[in-house]
Amino acid sequence: MKDRKTHFNINRFNSLIKKWTPKARTEEPNSGDLVALFLHSSLLYDATLEQADAALARVRSRNVDFNEFRVNLVEEMVQTIGPKFPEGFSRMRRVRSTLADVFRRHHKVSLEQLVGKPKRDVRTYLEHLDGMPMYVSSRMMLIGFGVALVPIDQTTIDLMRHTEVLVDDATPAEFSAALERRFGHERALQIHYALTAAVDHFHNSGRAEEAREARLAKPKPRGAVKQAIERAKSGKTGRRSSAARA
């Protein structure tokens, strides 16, 4: 991954974190149960903290345990979290796939078997579960296992562009990697909570939806332009080296 892909204005970024830290939640109430942490994280990306909290409360109240939730049809899961929940069907399809994969591996819906294992192995395990979004695995590693990963969703990227923190285009994975290289765990945790508060405000102000609509309406590059962009991202110029020409 090239650093030039993820250039961002560190002064603007630090100012944003400083502004929202006093207004942010300072702990995760589901940190003691890794499956609950997984579900809460799965409800949080590209949604608000209030929406995620309320949806998880409905999951708990309408199911004996998370294993019962696992065997629900996707449509039933959507009804549980609320039919108007952002991207509810695709979100619950991913959740169901992940819970089913956990059950296939361990014959129960539990992630406690990860406790005490090397963090690199835990990260590999989580990232390779069926349906696992990068945001969710990063958040679980940050909160559940003390690894300095900052979970980034597309709405956070839209916020970074809106506030001119991001200098260049970047995917959530690229921006998360840039932050991972720069900050330790305690700072990463502070950043995550502050970004969550900032993104909540972005959602509630209506600007997140405006940014989403503008992003979706932007024409995607095609043909030669698309190929040129892909070559630039991979560091290839399209010209042969002097050795190749020789």
Backbone as CSV, one residue per row, in Angstrom:
resi,resn,N_x,N_y,N_z,CA_x,CA_y,CA_z,C_x,C_y,C_z
1,MET,0.846,-1.204,0.000,0.000,0.000,0.000,0.875,1.245,0.000
2,LYS,0.617,2.160,-0.883,1.436,3.357,-1.005,0.952,4.420,-0.037
3,ASP,1.917,5.086,0.675,1.546,6.141,1.601,0.790,7.259,0.909
4,ARG,1.102,7.512,-0.380,0.458,8.619,-1.086,-1.045,8.419,-1.224
5,LYS,-1.502,7.191,-1.053,-2.934,6.934,-1.142,-3.680,7.488,0.059
6,THR,-2.978,7.638,1.173,-3.658,7.955,2.412,-3.112,9.213,3.081
7,HIS,-2.664,10.167,2.297,-2.249,11.446,2.863,-3.458,12.128,3.496
8,PHE,-3.269,12.631,4.712,-4.355,13.378,5.341,-3.769,14.506,6.180
9,ASN,-4.591,15.492,6.448,-4.160,16.673,7.186,-4.196,16.348,8.677
10,ILE,-3.032,16.098,9.253,-2.973,15.658,10.642,-3.443,16.746,11.596
11,ASN,-3.218,18.008,11.269,-3.663,19.095,12.155,-5.191,19.179,12.194
12,ARG,-5.822,19.085,11.036,-7.287,19.079,11.003,-7.837,17.850,11.720
13,PHE,-7.163,16.723,11.521,-7.616,15.484,12.155,-7.531,15.604,13.678
14,ASN,-6.411,16.080,14.191,-6.252,16.226,15.641,-7.254,17.214,16.220
15,SER,-7.541,18.275,15.470,-8.536,19.253,15.935,-9.921,18.630,16.019
16,LEU,-10.238,17.787,15.044,-11.538,17.104,15.048,-11.647,16.170,16.254
17,ILE,-10.593,15.418,16.531,-10.606,14.494,17.675,-10.701,15.274,18.982
18,LYS,-9.966,16.375,19.085,-10.006,17.206,20.291,-11.408,17.777,20.516
19,LYS,-12.073,18.169,19.450,-13.412,18.752,19.561,-14.431,17.739,20.066
20,TRP,-14.347,16.490,19.575,-15.399,15.521,19.862,-15.091,14.599,21.027
21,THR,-13.862,14.579,21.520,-13.529,13.710,22.647,-14.369,13.998,23.897
22,PRO,-14.587,15.268,24.280,-15.403,15.516,25.479,-16.863,15.080,25.333
23,LYS,-17.335,14.937,24.100,-18.733,14.585,23.861,-18.912,13.092,23.572
24,ALA,-17.820,12.347,23.610,-17.845,10.962,23.162,-18.053,9.996,24.322
25,ARG,-18.613,8.840,24.013,-18.653,7.725,24.961,-17.221,7.295,25.250
26,THR,-16.959,6.932,26.478,-15.587,6.602,26.844,-15.374,5.116,27.105
27,GLU,-16.419,4.304,26.903,-16.252,2.869,27.073,-17.303,2.135,26.248
28,GLU,-17.066,0.843,26.024,-17.987,0.006,25.269,-18.688,-0.945,26.237
29,PRO,-20.002,-0.791,26.424,-20.711,-1.620,27.406,-20.752,-3.101,27.059
30,ASN,-20.448,-3.460,25.810,-20.500,-4.860,25.396,-19.128,-5.519,25.348
31,SER,-18.128,-4.878,25.922,-16.766,-5.389,25.801,-16.552,-6.702,26.533
32,GLY,-17.402,-7.028,27.505,-17.234,-8.253,28.264,-17.736,-9.501,27.569
33,ASP,-18.438,-9.360,26.456,-18.987,-10.488,25.707,-18.612,-10.287,24.243
34,LEU,-17.738,-11.130,23.728,-17.216,-10.919,22.381,-18.292,-11.052,21.309
35,VAL,-19.286,-11.906,21.505,-20.362,-12.015,20.523,-21.226,-10.762,20.557
36,ALA,-21.512,-10.241,21.743,-22.259,-8.987,21.849,-21.472,-7.841,21.221
37,LEU,-20.151,-7.843,21.428,-19.297,-6.820,20.814,-19.352,-6.933,19.297
38,PHE,-19.335,-8.169,18.802,-19.459,-8.381,17.362,-20.777,-7.834,16.833
39,LEU,-21.877,-8.152,17.505,-23.191,-7.700,17.031,-23.317,-6.178,17.105
40,HIS,-22.847,-5.596,18.203,-22.936,-4.138,18.331,-22.100,-3.447,17.262
41,SER,-20.909,-3.985,17.009,-20.047,-3.411,15.975,-20.673,-3.575,14.597
42,SER,-21.366,-4.704,14.376,-22.035,-4.958,13.092,-23.212,-4.027,12.868
43,LEU,-23.747,-3.482,13.939,-24.874,-2.550,13.841,-24.417,-1.093,13.774
44,LEU,-23.139,-0.855,14.061,-22.663,0.525,14.203,-22.137,1.131,12.917
45,TYR,-21.526,0.333,12.040,-20.922,0.961,10.869,-22.004,1.568,9.967
46,ASP,-21.718,2.799,9.484,-22.641,3.551,8.630,-24.017,3.717,9.268
47,ALA,-24.046,3.753,10.600,-25.268,4.021,11.359,-24.873,4.835,12.589
48,THR,-25.844,5.232,13.408,-25.536,6.003,14.606,-25.412,5.089,15.808
49,LEU,-24.762,5.595,16.839,-24.617,4.845,18.085,-25.986,4.571,18.694
50,GLU,-26.868,5.538,18.623,-28.224,5.353,19.151,-28.953,4.230,18.416
51,GLN,-28.824,4.192,17.104,-29.456,3.128,16.318,-28.884,1.767,16.688
52,ALA,-27.563,1.680,16.830,-26.911,0.407,17.164,-27.310,-0.066,18.553
53,ASP,-27.322,0.852,19.526,-27.710,0.488,20.889,-29.140,-0.040,20.932
54,ALA,-30.054,0.683,20.264,-31.459,0.293,20.292,-31.685,-1.041,19.597
55,ALA,-31.000,-1.252,18.477,-31.162,-2.501,17.728,-30.634,-3.689,18.525
56,LEU,-29.492,-3.533,19.176,-28.950,-4.629,19.979,-29.870,-4.931,21.159
57,ALA,-30.456,-3.907,21.749,-31.405,-4.125,22.845,-32.600,-4.936,22.361
58,ARG,-33.062,-4.686,21.124,-34.181,-5.462,20.584,-33.768,-6.910,20.319
59,VAL,-32.538,-7.105,19.848,-32.046,-8.474,19.647,-32.052,-9.236,20.967
60,ARG,-31.580,-8.605,22.011,-31.528,-9.251,23.327,-32.924,-9.554,23.857
61,SER,-33.843,-8.612,23.691,-35.177,-8.768,24.285,-36.042,-9.787,23.547
62,ARG,-35.752,-10.029,22.262,-36.606,-10.898,21.454,-36.015,-12.289,21.225
63,ASN,-34.863,-12.558,21.835,-34.223,-13.862,21.679,-33.707,-14.349,23.029
64,VAL,-33.787,-15.646,23.237,-33.274,-16.215,24.477,-31.774,-15.974,24.587
65,ASP,-31.061,-16.162,23.473,-29.625,-15.923,23.423,-29.241,-15.645,21.975
66,PHE,-27.952,-15.418,21.731,-27.513,-15.080,20.386,-27.574,-16.281,19.445
67,ASN,-27.561,-17.481,19.999,-27.713,-18.661,19.146,-29.117,-18.706,18.549
68,GLU,-30.113,-18.326,19.318,-31.476,-18.264,18.781,-31.556,-17.217,17.670
69,PHE,-30.886,-16.114,17.857,-30.864,-15.085,16.821,-30.210,-15.614,15.555
70,ARG,-29.181,-16.439,15.717,-28.473,-17.014,14.568,-29.397,-17.802,13.649
71,VAL,-30.344,-18.537,14.200,-31.179,-19.415,13.382,-32.367,-18.684,12.765
72,ASN,-32.521,-17.409,13.059,-33.555,-16.611,12.393,-33.246,-16.483,10.909
73,LEU,-34.293,-16.351,10.109,-34.101,-15.977,8.720,-33.625,-14.531,8.656
74,VAL,-32.966,-14.178,7.564,-32.477,-12.805,7.420,-33.637,-11.818,7.547
75,GLU,-34.760,-12.135,6.933,-35.935,-11.253,6.997,-36.389,-11.060,8.446
76,GLU,-36.314,-12.124,9.254,-36.700,-12.017,10.665,-35.700,-11.166,11.442
77,MET,-34.429,-11.301,11.110,-33.411,-10.463,11.743,-33.652,-8.990,11.452
78,VAL,-34.014,-8.703,10.203,-34.285,-7.318,9.810,-35.466,-6.759,10.590
79,GLN,-36.505,-7.560,10.760,-37.655,-7.117,11.539,-37.261,-6.848,12.989
80,THR,-36.316,-7.628,13.499,-35.872,-7.435,14.881,-35.135,-6.116,15.053
81,ILE,-34.194,-5.835,14.181,-33.419,-4.595,14.351,-34.200,-3.374,13.882
82,GLY,-35.265,-3.615,13.092,-36.083,-2.518,12.582,-35.995,-2.432,11.078
83,PRO,-37.119,-2.485,10.390,-37.113,-2.500,8.919,-36.508,-1.260,8.281
84,LYS,-36.385,-0.171,9.044,-35.797,1.056,8.495,-34.325,1.205,8.850
85,PHE,-33.745,0.187,9.462,-32.335,0.273,9.830,-31.496,0.388,8.551
86,PRO,-30.484,1.251,8.539,-29.677,1.447,7.316,-29.099,0.141,6.782
87,GLU,-29.352,-0.118,5.485,-28.822,-1.315,4.825,-29.109,-2.573,5.650
88,GLY,-30.317,-2.635,6.184,-30.656,-3.700,7.122,-30.515,-5.100,6.551
89,PHE,-30.979,-5.316,5.305,-30.950,-6.671,4.763,-29.527,-7.147,4.525
90,SER,-28.716,-6.331,3.855,-27.339,-6.749,3.582,-26.544,-6.875,4.875
91,ARG,-26.840,-6.014,5.835,-26.157,-6.065,7.130,-26.474,-7.378,7.864
92,MET,-27.762,-7.735,7.914,-28.159,-8.949,8.617,-27.731,-10.210,7.864
93,ARG,-27.641,-10.135,6.557,-27.139,-11.281,5.796,-25.691,-11.560,6.178
94,ARG,-24.905,-10.506,6.344,-23.519,-10.676,6.786,-23.467,-11.240,8.214
95,VAL,-24.271,-10.682,9.101,-24.286,-11.144,10.491,-24.645,-12.621,10.560
96,ARG,-25.653,-13.017,9.816,-26.083,-14.415,9.833,-24.970,-15.335,9.308
97,SER,-24.276,-14.899,8.264,-23.178,-15.693,7.717,-22.050,-15.861,8.731
98,THR,-21.735,-14.780,9.438,-20.651,-14.851,10.418,-21.018,-15.747,11.591
99,LEU,-22.221,-15.562,12.124,-22.655,-16.399,13.244,-22.708,-17.867,12.837
100,ALA,-23.159,-18.148,11.617,-23.206,-19.532,11.135,-21.805,-20.112,11.015
101,ASP,-20.838,-19.303,10.579,-19.460,-19.765,10.450,-18.873,-20.074,11.821
102,VAL,-19.137,-19.218,12.799,-18.672,-19.468,14.165,-19.259,-20.778,14.685
103,PHE,-20.551,-20.985,14.441,-21.199,-22.206,14.915,-20.617,-23.440,14.228
104,ARG,-20.348,-23.338,12.931,-19.764,-24.472,12.210,-18.398,-24.854,12.788
105,ARG,-17.643,-23.856,13.177,-16.288,-24.114,13.661,-16.269,-24.662,15.087
106,HIS,-17.214,-24.205,15.928,-17.116,-24.497,17.363,-18.366,-25.165,17.943
107,HIS,-19.387,-25.370,17.112,-20.635,-26.004,17.558,-21.337,-25.201,18.659
108,LYS,-21.056,-23.916,18.698,-21.735,-23.000,19.601,-21.458,-21.576,19.126
109,VAL,-22.315,-20.662,19.532,-22.108,-19.253,19.177,-21.321,-18.606,20.312
110,SER,-20.025,-18.702,20.221,-19.129,-18.160,21.238,-17.798,-17.814,20.596
111,LEU,-17.166,-16.754,21.098,-15.836,-16.372,20.643,-14.835,-16.373,21.791
112,GLU,-15.248,-16.925,22.930,-14.371,-16.926,24.096,-13.122,-17.767,23.866
113,GLN,-13.176,-18.675,22.888,-12.010,-19.505,22.594,-10.847,-18.679,22.046
114,LEU,-11.111,-17.419,21.675,-10.044,-16.557,21.166,-9.239,-15.902,22.278
115,VAL,-9.816,-15.851,23.478,-9.150,-15.182,24.595,-7.850,-15.914,24.929
116,GLY,-6.768,-15.154,25.026,-5.468,-15.724,25.373,-4.641,-16.160,24.194
117,LYS,-5.223,-16.185,23.010,-4.466,-16.567,21.820,-3.618,-15.388,21.332
118,PRO,-2.565,-15.639,20.564,-1.774,-14.535,20.002,-2.652,-13.593,19.184
119,LYS,-2.418,-12.307,19.345,-3.284,-11.316,18.714,-3.266,-11.423,17.184
120,ARG,-2.124,-11.784,16.642,-2.052,-11.942,15.188,-2.973,-13.067,14.728
121,ASP,-3.017,-14.154,15.499,-3.889,-15.278,15.154,-5.358,-14.889,15.294
122,VAL,-5.668,-14.120,16.332,-7.045,-13.669,16.533,-7.489,-12.791,15.368
123,ARG,-6.620,-11.884,14.961,-6.962,-10.992,13.854,-7.206,-11.777,12.570
124,THR,-6.344,-12.746,12.306,-6.517,-13.581,11.115,-7.828,-14.351,11.180
125,TYR,-8.123,-14.898,12.340,-9.373,-15.649,12.531,-10.580,-14.760,12.240
126,LEU,-10.625,-13.587,12.869,-11.784,-12.701,12.708,-11.935,-12.237,11.265
127,GLU,-10.836,-11.846,10.654,-10.911,-11.302,9.301,-11.336,-12.349,8.279
128,HIS,-11.180,-13.639,8.616,-11.526,-14.688,7.664,-12.861,-15.370,7.970
129,LEU,-13.599,-14.872,8.947,-14.945,-15.382,9.173,-15.854,-14.943,8.027
130,ASP,-16.760,-15.815,7.605,-17.680,-15.487,6.520,-18.457,-14.214,6.856
131,GLY,-18.499,-13.287,5.906,-19.327,-12.100,6.053,-18.770,-11.025,6.959
132,MET,-17.569,-11.202,7.500,-17.019,-10.252,8.470,-16.547,-8.962,7.802
133,PRO,-17.182,-7.813,8.108,-16.705,-6.535,7.552,-15.409,-6.091,8.228
134,MET,-14.590,-5.370,7.497,-13.333,-4.879,8.050,-13.574,-3.990,9.269
135,TYR,-14.606,-3.139,9.216,-14.910,-2.254,10.344,-15.137,-3.064,11.613
136,VAL,-15.887,-4.159,11.493,-16.254,-4.962,12.660,-15.038,-5.683,13.233
137,SER,-14.236,-6.319,12.389,-13.050,-7.011,12.894,-12.067,-6.028,13.523
138,SER,-11.929,-4.845,12.932,-11.030,-3.829,13.502,-11.519,-3.362,14.863
139,ARG,-12.824,-3.145,14.981,-13.385,-2.677,16.255,-13.260,-3.745,17.336
140,MET,-13.432,-5.007,16.952,-13.265,-6.089,17.921,-11.819,-6.202,18.386
141,MET,-10.873,-6.033,17.463,-9.467,-6.080,17.838,-9.112,-4.906,18.745
142,LEU,-9.633,-3.731,18.445,-9.348,-2.537,19.246,-9.892,-2.664,20.658
143,ILE,-11.182,-2.990,20.773,-11.848,-2.985,22.076,-11.676,-4.311,22.814
144,GLY,-11.746,-5.411,22.089,-11.697,-6.713,22.738,-10.304,-7.255,22.991
145,PHE,-9.315,-6.798,22.174,-7.991,-7.407,22.264,-6.856,-6.400,22.360
146,GLY,-7.173,-5.115,22.488,-6.146,-4.119,22.756,-5.179,-3.860,21.632
147,VAL,-5.628,-4.028,20.390,-4.782,-3.790,19.223,-5.122,-2.422,18.641
148,ALA,-4.102,-1.669,18.251,-4.289,-0.282,17.810,-4.830,-0.207,16.385
149,LEU,-6.065,-0.632,16.207,-6.758,-0.497,14.930,-7.900,0.500,15.102
150,VAL,-8.021,1.444,14.185,-9.134,2.385,14.216,-10.148,1.950,13.169
151,PRO,-11.331,1.491,13.584,-12.337,1.071,12.604,-12.864,2.260,11.812
152,ILE,-12.893,2.117,10.505,-13.317,3.196,9.614,-14.393,2.658,8.678
153,ASP,-15.519,3.339,8.620,-16.564,2.975,7.656,-16.641,4.043,6.569
154,GLN,-17.524,3.843,5.601,-17.603,4.781,4.488,-18.101,6.152,4.938
155,THR,-18.978,6.176,5.941,-19.470,7.468,6.433,-18.341,8.276,7.054
156,THR,-17.414,7.605,7.736,-16.254,8.310,8.288,-15.407,8.905,7.172
157,ILE,-15.237,8.166,6.091,-14.499,8.698,4.938,-15.216,9.932,4.386
158,ASP,-16.536,9.866,4.281,-17.294,11.023,3.806,-17.102,12.217,4.741
159,LEU,-17.076,11.964,6.046,-16.838,13.039,7.016,-15.437,13.614,6.851
160,MET,-14.450,12.751,6.646,-13.072,13.222,6.479,-12.944,14.113,5.240
161,ARG,-13.664,13.783,4.203,-13.651,14.626,3.003,-14.393,15.934,3.260
162,HIS,-15.520,15.841,3.962,-16.316,17.034,4.245,-15.532,18.042,5.082
163,THR,-14.749,17.545,6.036,-13.974,18.416,6.920,-12.577,18.700,6.368
164,GLU,-12.290,18.211,5.161,-11.014,18.411,4.479,-9.834,17.832,5.262
165,VAL,-10.110,16.769,6.011,-9.024,16.029,6.652,-8.285,15.201,5.613
166,LEU,-9.040,14.550,4.750,-8.437,13.744,3.694,-8.021,14.630,2.534
167,VAL,-6.761,14.520,2.176,-6.228,15.288,1.057,-6.541,14.590,-0.266
168,ASP,-6.401,13.266,-0.271,-6.650,12.465,-1.468,-7.784,11.487,-1.193
169,ASP,-8.272,10.867,-2.249,-9.254,9.808,-2.083,-8.621,8.650,-1.321
170,ALA,-9.427,7.996,-0.496,-8.955,6.825,0.240,-10.137,5.937,0.563
171,THR,-9.906,4.654,0.585,-10.931,3.713,1.015,-10.878,3.619,2.537
172,PRO,-11.929,3.068,3.152,-11.860,2.846,4.605,-10.653,2.023,5.021
173,ALA,-10.308,0.992,4.251,-9.157,0.151,4.590,-7.853,0.945,4.522
174,GLU,-7.717,1.802,3.527,-6.492,2.592,3.373,-6.342,3.610,4.502
175,PHE,-7.439,4.275,4.856,-7.360,5.275,5.915,-7.116,4.609,7.269
176,SER,-7.761,3.466,7.509,-7.534,2.726,8.747,-6.080,2.302,8.858
177,ALA,-5.477,1.851,7.755,-4.079,1.439,7.759,-3.159,2.623,8.050
178,ALA,-3.497,3.782,7.511,-2.682,4.972,7.762,-2.702,5.347,9.239
179,LEU,-3.870,5.224,9.879,-3.981,5.530,11.311,-3.276,4.471,12.147
180,GLU,-3.376,3.221,11.743,-2.737,2.125,12.480,-1.236,2.335,12.565
181,ARG,-0.630,2.821,11.504,0.814,3.020,11.489,1.261,4.186,12.365
182,ARG,0.326,5.061,12.727,0.700,6.310,13.392,0.435,6.314,14.908
183,PHE,-0.612,5.584,15.364,-1.050,5.731,16.744,-0.972,4.418,17.526
184,GLY,-0.778,4.534,18.856,-0.821,3.387,19.746,-2.248,3.086,20.181
185,HIS,-2.416,2.064,21.050,-3.751,1.581,21.389,-4.596,2.618,22.123
186,GLU,-4.049,3.249,23.157,-4.861,4.199,23.931,-5.316,5.366,23.070
187,ARG,-4.437,5.863,22.236,-4.802,6.952,21.335,-5.807,6.471,20.296
188,ALA,-5.624,5.244,19.791,-6.564,4.692,18.816,-7.957,4.558,19.414
189,LEU,-8.021,4.159,20.687,-9.316,4.031,21.363,-9.983,5.395,21.497
190,GLN,-9.206,6.406,21.899,-9.736,7.761,21.999,-10.241,8.242,20.646
191,ILE,-9.464,7.984,19.602,-9.845,8.405,18.254,-11.148,7.732,17.832
192,HIS,-11.264,6.439,18.106,-12.481,5.729,17.709,-13.716,6.324,18.370
193,TYR,-13.657,6.552,19.671,-14.825,7.095,20.368,-15.148,8.509,19.887
194,ALA,-14.114,9.319,19.666,-14.339,10.679,19.180,-14.933,10.671,17.773
195,LEU,-14.401,9.797,16.901,-14.942,9.698,15.540,-16.384,9.220,15.552
196,THR,-16.710,8.313,16.474,-18.086,7.837,16.577,-19.020,8.993,16.903
197,ALA,-18.618,9.846,17.841,-19.434,11.014,18.189,-19.541,11.987,17.019
198,ALA,-18.430,12.204,16.331,-18.430,13.117,15.183,-19.301,12.581,14.058
199,VAL,-19.218,11.292,13.804,-20.029,10.676,12.746,-21.504,10.710,13.117
200,ASP,-21.825,10.499,14.390,-23.217,10.611,14.838,-23.783,11.995,14.496
201,HIS,-23.003,13.023,14.796,-23.447,14.392,14.482,-23.592,14.581,12.978
202,PHE,-22.683,14.006,12.228,-22.723,14.070,10.765,-24.009,13.427,10.246
203,HIS,-24.368,12.271,10.825,-25.630,11.610,10.464,-26.822,12.489,10.832
204,ASN,-26.863,12.918,12.082,-28.047,13.614,12.602,-28.261,14.979,11.971
205,SER,-27.189,15.565,11.447,-27.312,16.866,10.783,-27.854,16.746,9.366
206,GLY,-27.884,15.521,8.848,-28.324,15.306,7.476,-27.196,15.371,6.464
207,ARG,-26.010,15.792,6.903,-24.897,15.937,5.963,-24.369,14.592,5.490
208,ALA,-24.482,13.563,6.325,-24.004,12.241,5.912,-24.797,11.725,4.719
209,GLU,-26.107,11.919,4.753,-26.941,11.467,3.638,-26.658,12.299,2.392
210,GLU,-26.430,13.601,2.561,-26.076,14.448,1.425,-24.763,13.988,0.801
211,ALA,-23.783,13.678,1.644,-22.481,13.219,1.146,-22.617,11.870,0.447
212,ARG,-23.457,11.006,1.002,-23.672,9.687,0.395,-24.302,9.832,-0.986
213,GLU,-25.322,10.679,-1.092,-25.989,10.876,-2.376,-25.041,11.468,-3.403
214,ALA,-24.203,12.410,-2.968,-23.235,13.016,-3.887,-22.205,11.990,-4.340
215,ARG,-21.783,11.125,-3.421,-20.803,10.094,-3.768,-21.382,9.089,-4.754
216,LEU,-22.621,8.676,-4.531,-23.247,7.699,-5.410,-23.564,8.285,-6.782
217,ALA,-23.794,9.605,-6.815,-24.118,10.250,-8.082,-22.885,10.546,-8.921
218,LYS,-21.715,10.486,-8.295,-20.473,10.786,-9.008,-20.192,9.693,-10.022
219,PRO,-20.018,10.033,-11.296,-19.756,8.995,-12.306,-18.439,8.288,-12.053
220,LYS,-18.453,6.968,-12.206,-17.253,6.179,-12.002,-16.407,6.164,-13.276
221,PRO,-15.085,6.212,-13.128,-14.228,6.199,-14.324,-14.380,4.896,-15.091
222,ARG,-14.293,5.002,-16.409,-14.430,3.826,-17.259,-13.318,3.806,-18.309
223,GLY,-13.150,2.658,-18.934,-12.239,2.540,-20.059,-10.816,2.928,-19.744
224,ALA,-10.228,3.741,-20.625,-8.826,4.124,-20.500,-8.565,4.923,-19.226
225,VAL,-9.541,5.748,-18.828,-9.382,6.544,-17.606,-9.282,5.623,-16.398
226,LYS,-10.162,4.619,-16.334,-10.136,3.659,-15.235,-8.812,2.916,-15.187
227,GLN,-8.312,2.506,-16.357,-7.040,1.786,-16.403,-5.881,2.669,-15.946
228,ALA,-5.918,3.949,-16.330,-4.854,4.868,-15.925,-4.848,5.061,-14.411
229,ILE,-6.056,5.159,-13.814,-6.160,5.311,-12.362,-5.634,4.083,-11.658
230,GLU,-6.001,2.913,-12.166,-5.540,1.665,-11.551,-4.025,1.532,-11.645
231,ARG,-3.436,1.959,-12.789,-1.976,1.911,-12.930,-1.314,2.860,-11.942
232,ALA,-1.910,4.043,-11.787,-1.341,5.026,-10.857,-1.379,4.513,-9.421
233,LYS,-2.501,3.852,-9.038,-2.611,3.323,-7.675,-1.626,2.204,-7.411
234,SER,-1.325,1.428,-8.444,-0.397,0.313,-8.269,1.057,0.735,-8.439
235,GLY,1.265,2.015,-8.807,2.622,2.514,-8.976,3.199,2.261,-10.338
236,LYS,2.361,1.792,-11.275,2.843,1.507,-12.630,2.556,2.709,-13.532
237,THR,3.486,3.006,-14.395,3.333,4.170,-15.267,2.839,3.796,-16.639
238,GLY,2.915,2.511,-16.974,2.510,2.090,-18.319,3.661,2.134,-19.297
239,ARG,4.837,2.631,-18.832,6.027,2.660,-19.685,6.968,1.545,-19.259
240,ARG,7.666,1.021,-20.211,8.657,-0.003,-19.884,9.867,0.646,-19.245
241,SER,10.490,-0.127,-18.360,11.711,0.364,-17.735,12.832,0.407,-18.769
242,SER,13.928,1.098,-18.439,15.060,1.177,-19.368,15.642,-0.200,-19.612
243,ALA,15.611,-1.054,-18.556,16.127,-2.420,-18.723,15.262,-3.193,-19.675
244,ALA,13.946,-3.012,-19.569,13.018,-3.724,-20.442,13.180,-3.264,-21.874
245,ARG,13.401,-1.926,-22.068,13.542,-1.407,-23.435,14.833,-1.920,-24.068
246,ALA,15.853,-2.084,-23.206,17.122,-2.586,-23.714,16.995,-4.039,-24.146
